[in-house]
Amino acid sequence: MIEDWQNGGFGIYIHWPFCQSKCPYCDFNSHVRQNIDHAIWKDALLSELRHAAKLTPDRSVQSIFFGGGTPSLMAPDTVGAIIDEIAKLWRIGNDVEITLEANPTSVEAEKFAAFNSAGINRVSMGIQALNDVDLKRLGRLHTVAEALQAFDIAKNNFNRVSFDLIYARQDQSLASWQSELTLALDLTLDHLSLYQLTIENGTRFGALYDRGKLTGLPDDDLAADMYLATNVICANAGLEAYEVSNYARANAQSKHNLIYWRYGDYIGIGPGAHGRITVNGVKQSTVTPALPEAWLSQVQANGFAFSTGEIISATDQGEEYLMMSLRLKEGSDLHRFKALTGRIICSKKIQSLAYEGLLTCINNRLIATPKGRMVLNALLKELLI
């Protein structure tokens, strides 16, 4: 019997929660610690993987993703041990994508050859800006020169290298963003993740914004113009907007992120990692303690720290699938939505939204237009009423 998750695939996410410093815009589960016992952390991560394998036996792994935090701060032998353990616990093919998020500092770049030997075959670099003033504002520890040098080292060690940039930054003009993006594309990339700066509660930027001290942020119209310009510039350079914030040449899309957006199953290992797994035909969420010390203590006591959350109802599965897949250029399969929920989205509603230029419906695939992607939350709300 084919289970729904097989439409999206199966991946494993490993969360390394530590950073050298906390960036002011970041609301991820990341922590600064002076002393980390890498051997203890390796043993704990391996232990949790073994528990996860008991719940998801006899599967093929399409993707392994080391995220964080800053996983390039991990010891390469820890990364290698995790990859080797995954290969023992599940099946992995020759085409498996194994990604490591990395900061482009010289210290971390020096480890790229060791990460390659450990089994990493794709690196995603958190460059964030190609402007030294803005890098400092964003709390980054590297300069543009260091980032470009690290990128060159990465290209010499890995066939696939992606990097992230943040736009709609303080005092950034449309012209300066266009120039910066063009510079990035001149580096012969096959994948870029381009995110609009968002101000999150609980961050330093959030606190400054609440006090009226985060000045120079673009208004909504300028931010929208930057998004539209991003799509045009990337398309002209041969990088398709295959997802709202991700651009790639043919066959260079992130396999791991496609598992999320196509609503497959994925295991989340490490502090604060979330997962979605189907056990005995039942889809459920998994959660872990966010605080590194709490997670480690629980693993040492029980052998694992993640727990299955509430069973995800058919209605919620359908809504989650639609929410994720509409981010993709390929859109959502209405047959799959119906199979999950037993519901049919009202055809008059689809026609109305299509008339407004927000989506198209081709061969039972619902696809958000570029205009629709800009108001995706509102679009989803309208479809699911």
VEXNUZA-864262 format. One record per residue (C-alpha): residue number from 1; residue in one letter; z, x, y. Coordinates in steps of 0.02 Angstrom, whole numbers, always signed. Layout:
N
(NUM, "A", (Z, X, Y)) ...
***
This chain:
385
(1, "M", (+0, +0, +0)) (2, "I", (-49, +65, +171)) (3, "E", (+97, +60, +293)) (4, "D", (+67, +38, +479)) (5, "W", (+131, +213, +526)) (6, "Q", (-15, +289, +430)) (7, "N", (-131, +227, +568)) (8, "G", (-45, +351, +683)) (9, "G", (+5, +494, +568)) (10, "F", (+165, +591, +538)) (11, "G", (+240, +732, +640)) (12, "I", (+402, +828, +663)) (13, "Y", (+483, +866, +830)) (14, "I", (+612, +1007, +845)) (15, "H", (+719, +1004, +1003)) (16, "W", (+789, +1167, +1071)) (17, "P", (+908, +1109, +1209)) (18, "F", (+938, +1272, +1303)) (19, "C", (+861, +1337, +1464)) (20, "Q", (+892, +1487, +1576)) (21, "S", (+917, +1369, +1721)) (22, "K", (+904, +1182, +1755)) (23, "C", (+752, +1132, +1859)) (24, "P", (+794, +1009, +1999)) (25, "Y", (+666, +879, +1943)) (26, "C", (+707, +885, +1757)) (27, "D", (+795, +741, +1669)) (28, "F", (+763, +806, +1492)) (29, "N", (+908, +846, +1377)) (30, "S", (+923, +1030, +1428)) (31, "H", (+1076, +1137, +1452)) (32, "V", (+1118, +1311, +1515)) (33, "R", (+1228, +1414, +1398)) (34, "Q", (+1271, +1598, +1413)) (35, "N", (+1299, +1633, +1228)) (36, "I", (+1201, +1555, +1085)) (37, "D", (+1227, +1602, +903)) (38, "H", (+1047, +1590, +842)) (39, "A", (+1094, +1609, +658)) (40, "I", (+1211, +1459, +666)) (41, "W", (+1080, +1355, +755)) (42, "K", (+946, +1403, +629)) (43, "D", (+1056, +1348, +484)) (44, "A", (+1097, +1183, +570)) (45, "L", (+915, +1141, +608)) (46, "L", (+865, +1180, +429)) (47, "S", (+1006, +1071, +363)) (48, "E", (+950, +922, +467)) (49, "L", (+770, +945, +410)) (50, "R", (+826, +934, +229)) (51, "H", (+913, +770, +262)) (52, "A", (+761, +700, +351)) (53, "A", (+650, +746, +203)) (54, "K", (+755, +637, +87)) (55, "L", (+710, +487, +195)) (56, "T", (+525, +527, +210)) (57, "P", (+472, +606, +44)) (58, "D", (+295, +646, -11)) (59, "R", (+213, +647, +160)) (60, "S", (+84, +757, +242)) (61, "V", (+133, +834, +409)) (62, "Q", (-5, +835, +540)) (63, "S", (+97, +914, +679)) (64, "I", (+255, +1014, +713)) (65, "F", (+312, +1026, +894)) (66, "F", (+448, +1138, +963)) (67, "G", (+504, +1059, +1127)) (68, "G", (+652, +1070, +1242)) (69, "G", (+735, +1137, +1339)) (70, "T", (+643, +1302, +1324)) (71, "P", (+598, +1336, +1142)) (72, "S", (+515, +1501, +1187)) (73, "L", (+695, +1562, +1207)) (74, "M", (+717, +1538, +1019)) (75, "A", (+717, +1688, +904)) (76, "P", (+545, +1699, +822)) (77, "D", (+625, +1717, +651)) (78, "T", (+713, +1549, +679)) (79, "V", (+546, +1469, +718)) (80, "G", (+470, +1549, +564)) (81, "A", (+613, +1490, +452)) (82, "I", (+593, +1311, +515)) (83, "I", (+405, +1311, +482)) (84, "D", (+432, +1385, +308)) (85, "E", (+564, +1252, +269)) (86, "I", (+449, +1111, +326)) (87, "A", (+313, +1179, +211)) (88, "K", (+437, +1169, +65)) (89, "L", (+499, +994, +106)) (90, "W", (+332, +909, +145)) (91, "R", (+147, +947, +126)) (92, "I", (+62, +1035, +271)) (93, "G", (-125, +1067, +278)) (94, "N", (-224, +1213, +346)) (95, "D", (-266, +1109, +499)) (96, "V", (-84, +1072, +546)) (97, "E", (-49, +1091, +732)) (98, "I", (+109, +1191, +768)) (99, "T", (+150, +1192, +953)) (100, "L", (+282, +1288, +1050)) (101, "E", (+326, +1246, +1230)) (102, "A", (+345, +1407, +1330)) (103, "N", (+394, +1463, +1502)) (104, "P", (+276, +1593, +1576)) (105, "T", (+403, +1727, +1615)) (106, "S", (+367, +1905, +1560)) (107, "V", (+517, +1907, +1442)) (108, "E", (+455, +1757, +1345)) (109, "A", (+272, +1812, +1348)) (110, "E", (+322, +1973, +1260)) (111, "K", (+373, +1865, +1109)) (112, "F", (+204, +1778, +1091)) (113, "A", (+140, +1896, +955)) (114, "A", (+300, +1867, +855)) (115, "F", (+283, +1678, +875)) (116, "N", (+103, +1690, +813)) (117, "S", (+164, +1785, +659)) (118, "A", (+297, +1652, +633)) (119, "G", (+162, +1518, +617)) (120, "I", (+140, +1448, +793)) (121, "N", (-44, +1409, +825)) (122, "R", (-36, +1318, +992)) (123, "V", (+64, +1354, +1150)) (124, "S", (+99, +1233, +1292)) (125, "M", (+152, +1327, +1448)) (126, "G", (+260, +1252, +1585)) (127, "I", (+172, +1332, +1733)) (128, "Q", (+197, +1177, +1846)) (129, "A", (+117, +1249, +2005)) (130, "L", (-4, +1384, +2060)) (131, "N", (+86, +1409, +2225)) (132, "D", (+237, +1524, +2242)) (133, "V", (+321, +1420, +2378)) (134, "D", (+313, +1264, +2271)) (135, "L", (+367, +1356, +2114)) (136, "K", (+525, +1406, +2206)) (137, "R", (+553, +1227, +2265)) (138, "L", (+533, +1167, +2086)) (139, "G", (+665, +1290, +2028)) (140, "R", (+545, +1390, +1920)) (141, "L", (+590, +1569, +1877)) (142, "H", (+412, +1638, +1875)) (143, "T", (+282, +1679, +2007)) (144, "V", (+98, +1632, +2002)) (145, "A", (+54, +1811, +1957)) (146, "E", (+177, +1810, +1811)) (147, "A", (+110, +1642, +1753)) (148, "L", (-70, +1702, +1751)) (149, "Q", (-20, +1861, +1660)) (150, "A", (+76, +1761, +1530)) (151, "F", (-73, +1645, +1510)) (152, "D", (-185, +1794, +1472)) (153, "I", (-60, +1858, +1343)) (154, "A", (-53, +1684, +1265)) (155, "K", (-243, +1673, +1252)) (156, "N", (-244, +1840, +1162)) (157, "N", (-119, +1775, +1033)) (158, "F", (-165, +1592, +1008)) (159, "N", (-329, +1498, +988)) (160, "R", (-259, +1349, +1081)) (161, "V", (-165, +1363, +1245)) (162, "S", (-123, +1218, +1361)) (163, "F", (-20, +1213, +1519)) (164, "D", (+67, +1087, +1630)) (165, "L", (+49, +1062, +1816)) (166, "I", (+147, +943, +1928)) (167, "Y", (+60, +862, +2077)) (168, "A", (+112, +746, +2219)) (169, "R", (+237, +881, +2267)) (170, "Q", (+323, +900, +2435)) (171, "D", (+203, +930, +2581)) (172, "Q", (+54, +939, +2462)) (173, "S", (-111, +878, +2533)) (174, "L", (-255, +805, +2433)) (175, "A", (-362, +956, +2477)) (176, "S", (-231, +1082, +2420)) (177, "W", (-210, +990, +2253)) (178, "Q", (-398, +986, +2227)) (179, "S", (-406, +1173, +2260)) (180, "E", (-260, +1210, +2143)) (181, "L", (-331, +1105, +2003)) (182, "T", (-501, +1188, +2021)) (183, "L", (-416, +1358, +2007)) (184, "A", (-329, +1301, +1847)) (185, "L", (-493, +1241, +1772)) (186, "D", (-575, +1407, +1812)) (187, "L", (-458, +1484, +1681)) (188, "T", (-567, +1410, +1541)) (189, "L", (-435, +1294, +1470)) (190, "D", (-470, +1164, +1337)) (191, "H", (-314, +1059, +1375)) (192, "L", (-212, +1018, +1530)) (193, "S", (-60, +907, +1556)) (194, "L", (-54, +848, +1736)) (195, "Y", (+99, +749, +1791)) (196, "Q", (+140, +663, +1953)) (197, "L", (+310, +717, +2018)) (198, "T", (+435, +578, +1986)) (199, "I", (+610, +574, +2058)) (200, "E", (+734, +537, +1919)) (201, "N", (+914, +481, +1932)) (202, "G", (+1040, +612, +1880)) (203, "T", (+934, +759, +1938)) (204, "R", (+959, +869, +2091)) (205, "F", (+800, +799, +2166)) (206, "G", (+867, +624, +2134)) (207, "A", (+1028, +663, +2228)) (208, "L", (+932, +740, +2373)) (209, "Y", (+815, +591, +2380)) (210, "D", (+960, +468, +2385)) (211, "R", (+1030, +563, +2536)) (212, "G", (+862, +565, +2623)) (213, "K", (+850, +754, +2606)) (214, "L", (+696, +767, +2495)) (215, "T", (+562, +768, +2628)) (216, "G", (+373, +778, +2626)) (217, "L", (+341, +673, +2470)) (218, "P", (+169, +589, +2472)) (219, "D", (+158, +402, +2497)) (220, "D", (+88, +290, +2359)) (221, "D", (-88, +292, +2429)) (222, "L", (-97, +481, +2435)) (223, "A", (-23, +496, +2261)) (224, "A", (-154, +372, +2197)) (225, "D", (-293, +472, +2281)) (226, "M", (-228, +629, +2195)) (227, "Y", (-231, +541, +2026)) (228, "L", (-409, +480, +2050)) (229, "A", (-466, +652, +2111)) (230, "T", (-384, +730, +1958)) (231, "N", (-489, +622, +1843)) (232, "V", (-650, +662, +1933)) (233, "I", (-620, +851, +1943)) (234, "C", (-569, +864, +1760)) (235, "A", (-717, +758, +1703)) (236, "N", (-837, +867, +1800)) (237, "A", (-762, +1019, +1713)) (238, "G", (-785, +939, +1541)) (239, "L", (-604, +885, +1511)) (240, "E", (-589, +702, +1465)) (241, "A", (-439, +600, +1520)) (242, "Y", (-394, +551, +1343)) (243, "E", (-221, +492, +1400)) (244, "V", (-144, +447, +1568)) (245, "S", (-82, +624, +1603)) (246, "N", (-178, +729, +1477)) (247, "Y", (-352, +803, +1485)) (248, "A", (-448, +893, +1348)) (249, "R", (-616, +954, +1291)) (250, "A", (-689, +876, +1133)) (251, "N", (-574, +899, +982)) (252, "A", (-440, +988, +1086)) (253, "Q", (-322, +841, +1109)) (254, "S", (-139, +867, +1065)) (255, "K", (-121, +804, +886)) (256, "H", (+66, +787, +908)) (257, "N", (+58, +678, +1062)) (258, "L", (-77, +572, +981)) (259, "I", (+47, +532, +842)) (260, "Y", (+164, +460, +976)) (261, "W", (+29, +364, +1067)) (262, "R", (-52, +298, +908)) (263, "Y", (+121, +240, +853)) (264, "G", (+139, +346, +698)) (265, "D", (+302, +405, +620)) (266, "Y", (+391, +558, +686)) (267, "I", (+555, +642, +645)) (268, "G", (+664, +704, +788)) (269, "I", (+773, +855, +744)) (270, "G", (+902, +932, +862)) (271, "P", (+1016, +874, +1004)) (272, "G", (+955, +717, +1090)) (273, "A", (+796, +706, +986)) (274, "H", (+732, +531, +950)) (275, "G", (+624, +477, +805)) (276, "R", (+531, +332, +727)) (277, "I", (+524, +330, +538)) (278, "T", (+473, +202, +408)) (279, "V", (+594, +197, +261)) (280, "N", (+556, +80, +114)) (281, "G", (+429, -11, +222)) (282, "V", (+550, -37, +366)) (283, "K", (+520, +45, +536)) (284, "Q", (+677, +108, +621)) (285, "S", (+729, +221, +762)) (286, "T", (+832, +379, +742)) (287, "V", (+951, +452, +870)) (288, "T", (+1056, +610, +884)) (289, "P", (+1202, +664, +995)) (290, "A", (+1134, +736, +1157)) (291, "L", (+1269, +866, +1190)) (292, "P", (+1224, +1026, +1094)) (293, "E", (+1404, +1060, +1041)) (294, "A", (+1428, +882, +978)) (295, "W", (+1265, +889, +880)) (296, "L", (+1308, +1058, +803)) (297, "S", (+1484, +1002, +756)) (298, "Q", (+1416, +847, +671)) (299, "V", (+1287, +944, +571)) (300, "Q", (+1417, +1071, +515)) (301, "A", (+1531, +929, +458)) (302, "N", (+1401, +815, +376)) (303, "G", (+1244, +917, +348)) (304, "F", (+1149, +815, +477)) (305, "A", (+1176, +732, +646)) (306, "F", (+1039, +604, +666)) (307, "S", (+1071, +425, +619)) (308, "T", (+953, +280, +595)) (309, "G", (+966, +156, +736)) (310, "E", (+926, -27, +734)) (311, "I", (+779, -88, +632)) (312, "I", (+630, -114, +748)) (313, "S", (+576, -296, +739)) (314, "A", (+394, -345, +716)) (315, "T", (+387, -404, +896)) (316, "D", (+459, -242, +962)) (317, "Q", (+341, -140, +853)) (318, "G", (+193, -232, +926)) (319, "E", (+255, -207, +1103)) (320, "E", (+291, -23, +1074)) (321, "Y", (+120, +1, +997)) (322, "L", (+34, -83, +1144)) (323, "M", (+140, +14, +1270)) (324, "M", (+95, +180, +1190)) (325, "S", (-86, +152, +1141)) (326, "L", (-143, +79, +1307)) (327, "R", (-106, +249, +1382)) (328, "L", (-252, +316, +1280)) (329, "K", (-435, +309, +1327)) (330, "E", (-468, +240, +1153)) (331, "G", (-349, +96, +1191)) (332, "S", (-264, -28, +1074)) (333, "D", (-327, -107, +914)) (334, "L", (-299, -296, +930)) (335, "H", (-313, -316, +741)) (336, "R", (-169, -195, +719)) (337, "F", (-66, -284, +853)) (338, "K", (-92, -449, +760)) (339, "A", (-47, -369, +592)) (340, "L", (+115, -303, +666)) (341, "T", (+170, -458, +761)) (342, "G", (+73, -607, +692)) (343, "R", (+25, -641, +873)) (344, "I", (-141, -647, +963)) (345, "I", (-149, -597, +1146)) (346, "C", (-220, -741, +1247)) (347, "S", (-407, -717, +1271)) (348, "K", (-403, -802, +1442)) (349, "K", (-272, -676, +1498)) (350, "I", (-382, -532, +1438)) (351, "Q", (-532, -607, +1528)) (352, "S", (-433, -626, +1689)) (353, "L", (-371, -446, +1685)) (354, "A", (-547, -386, +1644)) (355, "Y", (-614, -483, +1793)) (356, "E", (-488, -391, +1902)) (357, "G", (-557, -226, +1836)) (358, "L", (-395, -177, +1748)) (359, "L", (-456, -173, +1568)) (360, "T", (-602, -198, +1452)) (361, "C", (-610, -269, +1276)) (362, "I", (-742, -193, +1161)) (363, "N", (-750, -226, +974)) (364, "N", (-571, -290, +973)) (365, "R", (-508, -136, +1063)) (366, "L", (-411, -165, +1224)) (367, "I", (-442, -21, +1344)) (368, "A", (-359, +3, +1514)) (369, "T", (-480, +58, +1650)) (370, "P", (-433, +202, +1768)) (371, "K", (-377, +68, +1890)) (372, "G", (-274, -16, +1753)) (373, "R", (-192, +147, +1702)) (374, "M", (-123, +163, +1878)) (375, "V", (-27, -1, +1856)) (376, "L", (+3, +9, +1670)) (377, "N", (+180, -64, +1672)) (378, "A", (+121, -218, +1766)) (379, "L", (-29, -233, +1650)) (380, "L", (+83, -228, +1495)) (381, "K", (+200, -357, +1568)) (382, "E", (+56, -474, +1599)) (383, "L", (-15, -453, +1423)) (384, "L", (+153, -479, +1337)) (385, "I", (+213, -633, +1432)) 
***
